[in-house]
Amino acid sequence: MTRGVAALGPDAQLDLTRRVAAFDGFNADSDPQGLHEMGVIEFNGTKVWFKIDLYDVDYQYGSPEPSDPKQTRRVLTLLLPSEY
């Protein structure tokens, strides 16, 4: 997570992580390619973005087969829009 999200405190970080896990707000406008890799969560009047990157098992390159969990490691980043 970024410094801005870290500054929200540990309770907020846990809540945001849980909200990402339960997020189902993907649609054709917000996720035109159907990858479910980015989203926006409202948290106490603040927008928080999340991004999920798909890496190979060594976390060095993109996953060779993103649909295969044996070849893919997911990394979640939580950030504030102002930090982009």
Buried (B, 14 or more C-beta within 10 A) or exposed (E): BBEBBEEBEEEBBEBBBEBBEEEEEBEEEEBEEEEEBEBEBEBEEBEBBBBBEBBBEEEEEEBEEBEEEEBBEEEEEBBBEEEE
